[in-house]
Amino acid sequence: MEVQKLLVTPSPHILAKTNTRNIMVGVCIALLPTLIASAVIFGWYVLLLCGVTVAACVGFEALYCLIMKKPIPVGDFSAVVTGIILAFNLPPAFPLWMAIIGAFISIVIVKQLFGGLGLNFANPALVGRMVLQLSFTGPMIAFTYPQSVAGVDALASATPLYVLQQGTVPLMDLLLGTHGGVLGETCAITLIVGGLFMIFTKIISPTIPVVYIGGVFVLKFLLGIGGGTAAAVAGMDALGSILAGGLLLGAFFMATDYTTSPYTRRGKIVYGIVLAILTVAIREWATMLEGVSYSLLLANLLVPYINGLTRQRPLGVKKGKKPAADGKGAK
């Protein structure tokens, strides 16, 4: 009788058929409706801008890896996703050479110098956007407005959230994207469709977007009620705060980044709550009206601590005790 050996291997024991390339291609598909909508609203230059950021991100990644004699990972489409999200954080008429600088920051400084995919401390496109915001403030706030809405080509002094606070942007305009802003904060409908696509295809978990968006709505509603605003008006203002600005883009496409978001369910809930509190606090009491980018960066820096505080205890280990080195548990 033949004796079979029992092989014990480390986890994970259940493997999925998906891989990085498939996930990133799925994200690109989810971003495509918003790209098309932005091109329809603002013109063909949007496609050129997005093409340049994607090409620059892919080119910088390939060139860096070639110089450093590392495997060139452009086939995993992660640089393509970074390029699209970076473009979505730029105004429609943003100069191409500045966008290339943002791509260099995102790929070389934030991603590759920290070890490549999976080792970056923050979302590369997010940091690229923030560097451009600080370096080229004028072009970054030169929002192009559709002719039918504003009657002008650009307004450099007013952000979409400011216009909303003045009560001049109907919610339908926010849904359809017929207002000014960066590419990824225009058409709310396409962003929601893209987010739902990623949830239903299990590219992302719904926990972070639901907690983040719901938290912002609740906080804005409570602040409105506390300030003496009628419940109906406070509800509409809270809904407008979700549809305006970069909240939907950040909630679905940036806060859910695998590398820079918590991996535990409890951690995702805490992460979403932190993002909601930071976003509302910055929008309400800071000098800037848009708080999504800075909220995401601050929350990214807290992720290691969130993971440590919310990770599941090994079976048999009592609360407050760490497992022993031999794996038998602390005495």
Stockholm file with secondary structure:
# STOCKHOLM 1.0

chainA/1-331         MEVQKLLVTPSPHILAKTNTRNIMVGVCIALLPTLIASAVIFGWYVLLLCGVTVAACVGFEALYCLIMKKPIPVGDFSAVVTGIILAFNLPPAFPLWMAIIGAFISIVIVKQLFGGLGLNFANPALVGRMVLQLSFTGPMIAFTYPQSVAGVDALASATPLYVLQQGTVPLMDLLLGTHGGVLGETCAITLIVGGLFMIFTKIISPTIPVVYIGGVFVLKFLLGIGGGTAAAVAGMDALGSILAGGLLLGAFFMATDYTTSPYTRRGKIVYGIVLAILTVAIREWATMLEGVSYSLLLANLLVPYINGLTRQRPLGVKKGKKPAADGKGAK
#=GR chainA/1-331 SS CCCCCCCCCCSCCSCCSCCHHHHHHHHHHHHHHHHHHHHHHHCTHHHHHHHHHHHHHHHHHHHHHHHTTCCCCGGGSHHHHHHHHHHHTSCTTCCHHHHHHHHHIIIIIIIITTTSTTCCSSCHHHHHHHHHHHHCHHHHTCEECCHHHHSSSEESSCCHHHHHHTTCSCHHHHHHTCSCSCGGGSCHHHHHHHHHHHHHTTSSCSHHHHHHHHHHHHHHHHHHHHTTCCHHHHHHHHHHHHHSTTHHHIIIIITTCTTTSCSSHHHHHHHHHHHHHHHHHHHHHSSCSCCHHHHHHHHHHHHHHHHHHHCCCCTTCCTTCCCCTTSSCCC
#=GC SS_cons         CCCCCCCCCCSCCSCCSCCHHHHHHHHHHHHHHHHHHHHHHHCTHHHHHHHHHHHHHHHHHHHHHHHTTCCCCGGGSHHHHHHHHHHHTSCTTCCHHHHHHHHHIIIIIIIITTTSTTCCSSCHHHHHHHHHHHHCHHHHTCEECCHHHHSSSEESSCCHHHHHHTTCSCHHHHHHTCSCSCGGGSCHHHHHHHHHHHHHTTSSCSHHHHHHHHHHHHHHHHHHHHTTCCHHHHHHHHHHHHHSTTHHHIIIIITTCTTTSCSSHHHHHHHHHHHHHHHHHHHHHSSCSCCHHHHHHHHHHHHHHHHHHHCCCCTTCCTTCCCCTTSSCCC
//
